[in-house]
Structure formats: structure tokens, C-alpha cells
Amino acid sequence: MKQGLSVKVQKALPVVYKEVKLDAGYRIDLLVENKVIVELKSVEALNDVHLAQIFTYLKLSDKKIGYLINFNVKLLKQGIIRVVNNL
């Protein structure tokens, strides 16, 4: 059922340094309501690199809330990590 949420898929995320826009190739998996970043994985285990990735996306996009979701788990709730960027 459609809930009426705005969702952007594979949203490009440029890096701006000293007023120069760099296309660093970052892509947010899902951006929900232009507020929440959702990064999707299917890996044996989430690790620090995955957390660093979503923290980078949160900082570069100036967003506060993100979710890191790993689908390679027995129960989906075991693969969800909520990440908060304390601006």
C-alpha cells in the first residue's frame, strides 16, 4: 500500500570543498522525505566501515537520522541500526 512518502533512490551526493563541487561518486541508497537516509546492505556482518559510510552521508547531506539495514540476517530486526548525527 502506498503511504504517500517521498522517496529518492540512488540519490547523488556531491562533495563541496572551498566552493568547488566535487563529484565524489557518493550515492545514498534511499532518501525518505528528504530527512532520513537509509543505507541497504547484504553482508555477513555490519562493521565500522559501514557505520563510517552512513555517518559520512549524514554529515555531507546535513541530515540527522539514518538507518543502516543488513538483509543478510535471520530476523530483519537484528540487521537494523539507527544512526543519529549530532550536528
C-alpha positions in Angstrom: 0.0 0.0 0.0 1.4 3.4 -1.0 1.8 5.7 2.1 2.5 8.9 0.2 6.1 9.3 1.3 8.6 11.0 -0.9 11.5 8.5 -1.6 14.5 9.2 -3.8 16.5 6.1 -4.9 20.3 6.3 -5.5 20.4 10.0 -4.7 23.7 11.5 -5.8 25.6 13.3 -3.0 28.2 15.8 -4.2 31.1 17.0 -2.0 31.7 20.8 -1.8 35.2 21.9 -0.8 36.2 25.6 -0.8 33.2 26.4 -3.0 34.3 23.7 -5.5 31.8 21.0 -6.2 33.4 17.6 -6.4 31.6 14.6 -7.8 33.0 12.0 -5.4 30.6 9.3 -6.6 28.7 9.1 -3.3 25.1 7.7 -3.7 22.5 7.4 -1.0 20.5 4.2 -1.4 17.2 5.8 -0.1 16.4 9.3 1.0 13.0 9.4 2.6 11.1 12.7 2.9 14.4 14.5 2.3 15.1 13.8 6.0 16.1 10.2 6.6 19.0 8.3 4.9 18.6 4.6 4.5 21.7 2.6 3.5 21.0 -1.0 2.5 23.5 -3.9 2.8 23.5 -7.7 2.4 26.7 -8.6 4.2 27.8 -11.3 6.7 28.1 -8.6 9.4 27.9 -4.9 9.6 31.2 -3.3 10.7 32.9 0.1 11.3 33.3 0.8 7.5 29.5 0.6 7.1 28.9 2.9 10.0 31.5 5.4 8.7 29.8 5.4 5.3 26.4 6.4 6.7 28.0 9.0 9.1 29.7 10.5 6.1 26.5 10.6 4.2 24.7 12.3 7.1 27.4 14.9 7.5 27.7 15.7 3.8 23.9 16.0 3.4 23.4 17.8 6.7 20.8 15.2 7.8 20.3 14.0 11.3 18.8 10.5 11.1 19.9 7.4 9.2 19.3 3.7 9.2 21.8 1.0 8.2 19.9 -2.1 7.2 21.5 -5.5 6.7 19.3 -8.1 4.9 21.7 -11.0 5.5 20.3 -11.8 8.9 17.9 -14.4 10.3 15.5 -11.8 11.6 15.4 -8.4 9.9 15.2 -6.5 13.3 18.7 -7.9 14.0 20.1 -6.1 11.0 18.7 -2.6 11.6 20.9 0.1 13.2 19.6 3.6 13.8 22.3 6.3 13.4 22.0 9.8 14.7 24.3 12.6 13.6 24.6 15.1 16.4 25.1 18.2 14.3 
